[in-house]
Amino acid sequence: MMMTDSINISNLSSYPERILVPLGERLNVVQKDTERVVKCDCGHEFGDWRQNWKLSALIFARDDTEKLEEVYPGIKCPDPDLCEVREFYCPACGSMLMVEAVPVGYPLVFDALPDIDSFYREWLGRPLPDEKEFRDMTCEVTRQWGRDIE
């Protein structure tokens, strides 16, 4: 991919917001009003880009031999006591967005937290008008889940 002075990939999606950074085949960080959100190509929003979008996805865990053998038949099948394969799907369109293989009980992997402001300021030389604090805010989601239970 050749870098130019602008990222023009907005024609790849059907939503009107400006794509700031692509995260995957069907996932992008977009500028929505004054916020930056992770969005699927179908238009579904997963929330703030600083929070792990996987927490808002549908998750299918291949965590037993039967489920694992659907993908890894026979001798290729991993031991379900040692690992699980997680598939992440968009709740709106059902597209598979990501797969991760992790040890049993491992937390959801936060694959990418791009420093969008540094990228635009230092690499493209075009600072964004409304810089945002660059930090992992995933704990905000799980903290709210705890409050909702109370």
Secondary structure, DSSP 8 states (H G I E B T S, - for coil): ----SS---GGGSSSSSEEEEE-SSSEEEEEETTEEEEEETTS-EEEETTS-GGGGSEEEEE-SHHHHHTTS-GGG---TTTEEEEEEE-TTT--EEEEEEEETT----------HHHIIIIISS---SS----S--HHHHHHHHHHHH-
